[in-house]
Amino acid sequence: MSKNARNLKEIAEACIKTAVSENAVLRIIDNLHLFDEILKTKPDLIRSLQDTLLPIDQRLATLNQALSSDFHPFSTNTIALLIQNKSLSEMDSFLQQLESAAREHALHYECTVVTAIKPDQSTLTKIQNALEKKFQGTVRLTFAIDPSIIGGMVVKCGDWEYKSTIQSKLMQLHNHLVFSE
């Protein structure tokens, strides 16, 4: 693991451990994802925040102007650390480390459910309850629609994946018929 990757991991773990003490894990994760979206839509902001010719105080003032007042102070401090470590360009890697730290230290899981059609609320509740039971922690679900899976679902939570789709069953059948004698 590179030195910068270790730094990102250490910052992410410190952020989550502190967030746990304040019961603010979800808020901080949301804030940092929102900041990532802000960076992607405002390239001038990232240039200003990374401009080492500007004093750090001026860059932090620019950061505070860019963030809404409802950002948690821990989120702002975490972003300031990323600025000081010249790591803003690695926000995607940092967010992965943050979610990994949330799983490890706060038993929080960000999961994606992919279905062919949007499931009803009862089904969503059952999925969420089953995942919370499986992981013995909190789960936040995001959803995606992919008609190509035909039916069933794919659930991804970090490195864990559950796949039960008609598309995958048809592929298994196809492979069985084509490659078996």
ChimeraX commands (.cxc) that place a marker at each C-alpha (Angstrom):
marker #1 position 0.00,0.00,0.00 radius 0.5
marker #1 position 1.45,3.37,-1.01 radius 0.5
marker #1 position 2.12,6.09,1.54 radius 0.5
marker #1 position -0.73,8.22,0.17 radius 0.5
marker #1 position -3.15,5.27,0.29 radius 0.5
marker #1 position -2.17,4.71,3.93 radius 0.5
marker #1 position -2.78,8.41,4.65 radius 0.5
marker #1 position -6.24,8.23,3.03 radius 0.5
marker #1 position -7.05,5.13,5.06 radius 0.5
marker #1 position -5.87,6.75,8.30 radius 0.5
marker #1 position -7.90,9.91,7.64 radius 0.5
marker #1 position -10.99,7.86,6.77 radius 0.5
marker #1 position -10.67,5.71,9.90 radius 0.5
marker #1 position -10.14,8.75,12.15 radius 0.5
marker #1 position -13.14,10.44,10.57 radius 0.5
marker #1 position -15.44,7.44,11.14 radius 0.5
marker #1 position -14.19,6.77,14.67 radius 0.5
marker #1 position -14.88,10.39,15.56 radius 0.5
marker #1 position -18.26,10.25,13.81 radius 0.5
marker #1 position -19.22,7.18,15.86 radius 0.5
marker #1 position -18.55,9.10,19.07 radius 0.5
marker #1 position -20.96,11.82,17.87 radius 0.5
marker #1 position -23.51,9.41,16.34 radius 0.5
marker #1 position -22.98,11.22,13.02 radius 0.5
marker #1 position -21.71,8.51,10.68 radius 0.5
marker #1 position -24.49,8.83,8.10 radius 0.5
marker #1 position -24.36,12.63,8.11 radius 0.5
marker #1 position -20.61,12.71,7.59 radius 0.5
marker #1 position -20.73,10.12,4.80 radius 0.5
marker #1 position -23.49,12.17,3.14 radius 0.5
marker #1 position -21.51,15.40,3.56 radius 0.5
marker #1 position -18.37,13.93,2.02 radius 0.5
marker #1 position -20.27,12.44,-0.92 radius 0.5
marker #1 position -21.94,15.82,-1.45 radius 0.5
marker #1 position -18.54,17.52,-1.37 radius 0.5
marker #1 position -17.32,15.07,-4.02 radius 0.5
marker #1 position -20.30,16.07,-6.21 radius 0.5
marker #1 position -19.50,19.76,-5.64 radius 0.5
marker #1 position -15.91,19.15,-6.75 radius 0.5
marker #1 position -17.08,17.38,-9.90 radius 0.5
marker #1 position -19.33,20.28,-10.88 radius 0.5
marker #1 position -16.94,23.09,-9.94 radius 0.5
marker #1 position -13.47,22.47,-11.39 radius 0.5
marker #1 position -12.39,26.00,-10.42 radius 0.5
marker #1 position -13.02,25.14,-6.77 radius 0.5
marker #1 position -10.71,22.13,-6.84 radius 0.5
marker #1 position -8.01,24.24,-8.52 radius 0.5
marker #1 position -8.33,26.90,-5.81 radius 0.5
marker #1 position -8.25,24.37,-3.00 radius 0.5
marker #1 position -5.18,22.65,-4.45 radius 0.5
marker #1 position -3.27,25.83,-5.30 radius 0.5
marker #1 position -0.22,25.56,-3.05 radius 0.5
marker #1 position 0.74,29.14,-3.92 radius 0.5
marker #1 position -2.26,30.28,-1.86 radius 0.5
marker #1 position -1.79,30.22,1.91 radius 0.5
marker #1 position -3.62,27.35,3.59 radius 0.5
marker #1 position -5.81,29.83,5.52 radius 0.5
marker #1 position -7.04,31.30,2.24 radius 0.5
marker #1 position -7.74,27.84,0.81 radius 0.5
marker #1 position -9.69,26.88,3.95 radius 0.5
marker #1 position -11.68,30.13,3.73 radius 0.5
marker #1 position -12.54,29.19,0.12 radius 0.5
marker #1 position -13.61,25.76,1.37 radius 0.5
marker #1 position -15.89,27.26,4.04 radius 0.5
marker #1 position -17.50,29.56,1.46 radius 0.5
marker #1 position -18.19,26.59,-0.82 radius 0.5
marker #1 position -19.81,24.42,1.86 radius 0.5
marker #1 position -23.31,24.90,3.18 radius 0.5
marker #1 position -23.68,25.80,6.83 radius 0.5
marker #1 position -25.24,22.42,7.64 radius 0.5
marker #1 position -22.01,20.52,6.91 radius 0.5
marker #1 position -20.91,18.75,10.06 radius 0.5
marker #1 position -17.69,20.24,11.52 radius 0.5
marker #1 position -16.03,16.80,11.32 radius 0.5
marker #1 position -16.76,16.73,7.60 radius 0.5
marker #1 position -15.20,20.15,7.13 radius 0.5
marker #1 position -12.15,19.14,9.20 radius 0.5
marker #1 position -11.76,15.95,7.18 radius 0.5
marker #1 position -11.84,17.91,3.92 radius 0.5
marker #1 position -9.27,20.33,5.38 radius 0.5
marker #1 position -6.99,17.36,6.11 radius 0.5
marker #1 position -7.40,16.13,2.55 radius 0.5
marker #1 position -6.46,19.60,1.28 radius 0.5
marker #1 position -3.39,19.75,3.52 radius 0.5
marker #1 position -2.34,16.27,2.37 radius 0.5
marker #1 position -2.83,17.24,-1.28 radius 0.5
marker #1 position -5.34,14.41,-1.68 radius 0.5
marker #1 position -8.42,16.09,-3.17 radius 0.5
marker #1 position -7.68,14.54,-6.54 radius 0.5
marker #1 position -8.11,11.14,-4.88 radius 0.5
marker #1 position -11.62,11.75,-3.53 radius 0.5
marker #1 position -13.00,8.55,-5.08 radius 0.5
marker #1 position -10.34,6.45,-3.33 radius 0.5
marker #1 position -10.94,8.33,-0.10 radius 0.5
marker #1 position -14.69,7.68,-0.26 radius 0.5
marker #1 position -14.01,3.96,-0.75 radius 0.5
marker #1 position -11.74,4.02,2.30 radius 0.5
marker #1 position -14.41,5.95,4.22 radius 0.5
marker #1 position -17.08,3.36,3.45 radius 0.5
marker #1 position -14.68,0.56,4.36 radius 0.5
marker #1 position -13.94,2.27,7.69 radius 0.5
marker #1 position -17.69,2.74,8.28 radius 0.5
marker #1 position -18.21,-1.01,7.79 radius 0.5
marker #1 position -15.33,-1.88,10.10 radius 0.5
marker #1 position -15.75,0.66,12.89 radius 0.5
marker #1 position -19.44,1.58,12.79 radius 0.5
marker #1 position -21.00,-1.55,11.26 radius 0.5
marker #1 position -22.52,0.67,8.58 radius 0.5
marker #1 position -23.00,-0.62,5.06 radius 0.5
marker #1 position -23.74,1.29,1.87 radius 0.5
marker #1 position -25.53,-1.19,-0.38 radius 0.5
marker #1 position -26.79,-0.98,-3.95 radius 0.5
marker #1 position -29.78,-2.99,-5.13 radius 0.5
marker #1 position -30.20,-3.46,-8.88 radius 0.5
marker #1 position -33.52,-4.75,-10.20 radius 0.5
marker #1 position -35.30,-4.84,-13.56 radius 0.5
marker #1 position -38.20,-2.78,-12.16 radius 0.5
marker #1 position -38.55,-0.66,-9.04 radius 0.5
marker #1 position -39.57,-2.86,-6.10 radius 0.5
marker #1 position -42.49,-1.85,-3.87 radius 0.5
marker #1 position -41.88,-0.43,-0.38 radius 0.5
marker #1 position -42.66,-3.74,1.33 radius 0.5
marker #1 position -39.97,-5.50,-0.71 radius 0.5
marker #1 position -37.47,-2.72,-0.02 radius 0.5
marker #1 position -38.13,-2.97,3.71 radius 0.5
marker #1 position -37.62,-6.75,3.60 radius 0.5
marker #1 position -34.33,-6.34,1.72 radius 0.5
marker #1 position -33.10,-3.72,4.18 radius 0.5
marker #1 position -34.09,-5.81,7.22 radius 0.5
marker #1 position -32.43,-8.92,5.78 radius 0.5
marker #1 position -29.19,-7.02,5.09 radius 0.5
marker #1 position -29.17,-5.41,8.55 radius 0.5
marker #1 position -29.61,-8.86,10.07 radius 0.5
marker #1 position -26.89,-10.35,7.87 radius 0.5
marker #1 position -24.35,-7.60,8.59 radius 0.5
marker #1 position -25.53,-6.90,12.16 radius 0.5
marker #1 position -25.36,-3.18,11.55 radius 0.5
marker #1 position -27.02,-0.30,9.76 radius 0.5
marker #1 position -27.64,-0.39,6.02 radius 0.5
marker #1 position -28.42,2.39,3.59 radius 0.5
marker #1 position -29.82,1.22,0.28 radius 0.5
marker #1 position -29.48,2.91,-3.06 radius 0.5
marker #1 position -31.34,1.57,-6.06 radius 0.5
marker #1 position -30.68,1.18,-9.74 radius 0.5
marker #1 position -32.89,-0.13,-12.48 radius 0.5
marker #1 position -31.35,-2.38,-15.13 radius 0.5
marker #1 position -33.93,-3.99,-17.44 radius 0.5
marker #1 position -31.26,-6.31,-18.88 radius 0.5
marker #1 position -31.33,-8.49,-15.74 radius 0.5
marker #1 position -34.94,-9.35,-16.73 radius 0.5
marker #1 position -35.96,-10.21,-13.15 radius 0.5
marker #1 position -34.49,-10.91,-9.73 radius 0.5
marker #1 position -31.84,-8.67,-8.19 radius 0.5
marker #1 position -28.19,-7.92,-7.60 radius 0.5
marker #1 position -27.20,-6.60,-4.17 radius 0.5
marker #1 position -23.73,-5.13,-3.58 radius 0.5
marker #1 position -22.43,-4.14,-0.16 radius 0.5
marker #1 position -18.73,-3.32,-0.31 radius 0.5
marker #1 position -16.94,-6.47,-1.46 radius 0.5
marker #1 position -19.98,-8.68,-0.80 radius 0.5
marker #1 position -22.35,-9.40,-3.66 radius 0.5
marker #1 position -25.55,-11.41,-4.00 radius 0.5
marker #1 position -26.71,-12.11,-7.53 radius 0.5
marker #1 position -29.96,-13.86,-8.34 radius 0.5
marker #1 position -31.24,-12.70,-11.70 radius 0.5
marker #1 position -33.06,-14.34,-14.56 radius 0.5
marker #1 position -30.24,-13.09,-16.80 radius 0.5
marker #1 position -27.64,-15.02,-14.77 radius 0.5
marker #1 position -29.85,-18.16,-14.70 radius 0.5
marker #1 position -30.25,-17.99,-18.50 radius 0.5
marker #1 position -26.47,-17.64,-18.88 radius 0.5
marker #1 position -25.95,-20.72,-16.66 radius 0.5
marker #1 position -28.44,-22.66,-18.76 radius 0.5
marker #1 position -26.79,-21.45,-21.98 radius 0.5
marker #1 position -23.33,-22.47,-20.74 radius 0.5
marker #1 position -24.65,-25.85,-19.62 radius 0.5
marker #1 position -26.26,-26.54,-23.00 radius 0.5
marker #1 position -23.37,-25.24,-25.09 radius 0.5
marker #1 position -20.41,-26.60,-23.15 radius 0.5
marker #1 position -21.64,-29.92,-21.74 radius 0.5
marker #1 position -21.81,-33.12,-23.68 radius 0.5
marker link #1:1,2 radius 0.2
marker link #1:2,3 radius 0.2
marker link #1:3,4 radius 0.2
marker link #1:4,5 radius 0.2
marker link #1:5,6 radius 0.2
marker link #1:6,7 radius 0.2
marker link #1:7,8 radius 0.2
marker link #1:8,9 radius 0.2
marker link #1:9,10 radius 0.2
marker link #1:10,11 radius 0.2
marker link #1:11,12 radius 0.2
marker link #1:12,13 radius 0.2
marker link #1:13,14 radius 0.2
marker link #1:14,15 radius 0.2
marker link #1:15,16 radius 0.2
marker link #1:16,17 radius 0.2
marker link #1:17,18 radius 0.2
marker link #1:18,19 radius 0.2
marker link #1:19,20 radius 0.2
marker link #1:20,21 radius 0.2
marker link #1:21,22 radius 0.2
marker link #1:22,23 radius 0.2
marker link #1:23,24 radius 0.2
marker link #1:24,25 radius 0.2
marker link #1:25,26 radius 0.2
marker link #1:26,27 radius 0.2
marker link #1:27,28 radius 0.2
marker link #1:28,29 radius 0.2
marker link #1:29,30 radius 0.2
marker link #1:30,31 radius 0.2
marker link #1:31,32 radius 0.2
marker link #1:32,33 radius 0.2
marker link #1:33,34 radius 0.2
marker link #1:34,35 radius 0.2
marker link #1:35,36 radius 0.2
marker link #1:36,37 radius 0.2
marker link #1:37,38 radius 0.2
marker link #1:38,39 radius 0.2
marker link #1:39,40 radius 0.2
marker link #1:40,41 radius 0.2
marker link #1:41,42 radius 0.2
marker link #1:42,43 radius 0.2
marker link #1:43,44 radius 0.2
marker link #1:44,45 radius 0.2
marker link #1:45,46 radius 0.2
marker link #1:46,47 radius 0.2
marker link #1:47,48 radius 0.2
marker link #1:48,49 radius 0.2
marker link #1:49,50 radius 0.2
marker link #1:50,51 radius 0.2
marker link #1:51,52 radius 0.2
marker link #1:52,53 radius 0.2
marker link #1:53,54 radius 0.2
marker link #1:54,55 radius 0.2
marker link #1:55,56 radius 0.2
marker link #1:56,57 radius 0.2
marker link #1:57,58 radius 0.2
marker link #1:58,59 radius 0.2
marker link #1:59,60 radius 0.2
marker link #1:60,61 radius 0.2
marker link #1:61,62 radius 0.2
marker link #1:62,63 radius 0.2
marker link #1:63,64 radius 0.2
marker link #1:64,65 radius 0.2
marker link #1:65,66 radius 0.2
marker link #1:66,67 radius 0.2
marker link #1:67,68 radius 0.2
marker link #1:68,69 radius 0.2
marker link #1:69,70 radius 0.2
marker link #1:70,71 radius 0.2
marker link #1:71,72 radius 0.2
marker link #1:72,73 radius 0.2
marker link #1:73,74 radius 0.2
marker link #1:74,75 radius 0.2
marker link #1:75,76 radius 0.2
marker link #1:76,77 radius 0.2
marker link #1:77,78 radius 0.2
marker link #1:78,79 radius 0.2
marker link #1:79,80 radius 0.2
marker link #1:80,81 radius 0.2
marker link #1:81,82 radius 0.2
marker link #1:82,83 radius 0.2
marker link #1:83,84 radius 0.2
marker link #1:84,85 radius 0.2
marker link #1:85,86 radius 0.2
marker link #1:86,87 radius 0.2
marker link #1:87,88 radius 0.2
marker link #1:88,89 radius 0.2
marker link #1:89,90 radius 0.2
marker link #1:90,91 radius 0.2
marker link #1:91,92 radius 0.2
marker link #1:92,93 radius 0.2
marker link #1:93,94 radius 0.2
marker link #1:94,95 radius 0.2
marker link #1:95,96 radius 0.2
marker link #1:96,97 radius 0.2
marker link #1:97,98 radius 0.2
marker link #1:98,99 radius 0.2
marker link #1:99,100 radius 0.2
marker link #1:100,101 radius 0.2
marker link #1:101,102 radius 0.2
marker link #1:102,103 radius 0.2
marker link #1:103,104 radius 0.2
marker link #1:104,105 radius 0.2
marker link #1:105,106 radius 0.2
marker link #1:106,107 radius 0.2
marker link #1:107,108 radius 0.2
marker link #1:108,109 radius 0.2
marker link #1:109,110 radius 0.2
marker link #1:110,111 radius 0.2
marker link #1:111,112 radius 0.2
marker link #1:112,113 radius 0.2
marker link #1:113,114 radius 0.2
marker link #1:114,115 radius 0.2
marker link #1:115,116 radius 0.2
marker link #1:116,117 radius 0.2
marker link #1:117,118 radius 0.2
marker link #1:118,119 radius 0.2
marker link #1:119,120 radius 0.2
marker link #1:120,121 radius 0.2
marker link #1:121,122 radius 0.2
marker link #1:122,123 radius 0.2
marker link #1:123,124 radius 0.2
marker link #1:124,125 radius 0.2
marker link #1:125,126 radius 0.2
marker link #1:126,127 radius 0.2
marker link #1:127,128 radius 0.2
marker link #1:128,129 radius 0.2
marker link #1:129,130 radius 0.2
marker link #1:130,131 radius 0.2
marker link #1:131,132 radius 0.2
marker link #1:132,133 radius 0.2
marker link #1:133,134 radius 0.2
marker link #1:134,135 radius 0.2
marker link #1:135,136 radius 0.2
marker link #1:136,137 radius 0.2
marker link #1:137,138 radius 0.2
marker link #1:138,139 radius 0.2
marker link #1:139,140 radius 0.2
marker link #1:140,141 radius 0.2
marker link #1:141,142 radius 0.2
marker link #1:142,143 radius 0.2
marker link #1:143,144 radius 0.2
marker link #1:144,145 radius 0.2
marker link #1:145,146 radius 0.2
marker link #1:146,147 radius 0.2
marker link #1:147,148 radius 0.2
marker link #1:148,149 radius 0.2
marker link #1:149,150 radius 0.2
marker link #1:150,151 radius 0.2
marker link #1:151,152 radius 0.2
marker link #1:152,153 radius 0.2
marker link #1:153,154 radius 0.2
marker link #1:154,155 radius 0.2
marker link #1:155,156 radius 0.2
marker link #1:156,157 radius 0.2
marker link #1:157,158 radius 0.2
marker link #1:158,159 radius 0.2
marker link #1:159,160 radius 0.2
marker link #1:160,161 radius 0.2
marker link #1:161,162 radius 0.2
marker link #1:162,163 radius 0.2
marker link #1:163,164 radius 0.2
marker link #1:164,165 radius 0.2
marker link #1:165,166 radius 0.2
marker link #1:166,167 radius 0.2
marker link #1:167,168 radius 0.2
marker link #1:168,169 radius 0.2
marker link #1:169,170 radius 0.2
marker link #1:170,171 radius 0.2
marker link #1:171,172 radius 0.2
marker link #1:172,173 radius 0.2
marker link #1:173,174 radius 0.2
marker link #1:174,175 radius 0.2
marker link #1:175,176 radius 0.2
marker link #1:176,177 radius 0.2
marker link #1:177,178 radius 0.2
marker link #1:178,179 radius 0.2
marker link #1:179,180 radius 0.2
marker link #1:180,181 radius 0.2
view
